């Protein structure tokens, strides 16, 4: 193509973009759209993992190196381990309340998505408990 044709096509594209997008959009550089989002984006849900913390086996021979299994979680989610059991000790319940206050930023209406393992009652137990604490927007993930 001729240089003049390419330049006229660029002008047309810039004109179309300028008409379709408001001025505050970075029409000159879309690289500004490819940045990490702020952690407190309005309306964002908080994902909470309630899977238990697997304990170190007590019967390991002396000198055995114990390596915990890597946790596969949703990046950015909050892990509140051992909070999905049917009955919680007072200390664990207090831990859950404080963890929820931190995770929600003190914003009780914030959407909390609870997840764990498929076919496990821990996420359901934790969600039921969170509702009883006054968090009205609690959802249990169907695909754990």
URNORBEL-V152894 format. One line per field, one symbol per residue. ss: DSSP state (@ for helix, = for strand, . for the rest). A space follows every 10 residues. Layout:
ss=???
This chain:
ss=..@@@@@@@@ @@@@@@@@@@ .........@ @@@....... .....====. .......... .......... .......==. .........@ @@@@@@@@@@ @@@@...... .====..... .@@@@@@@@@ @@.....=== ....
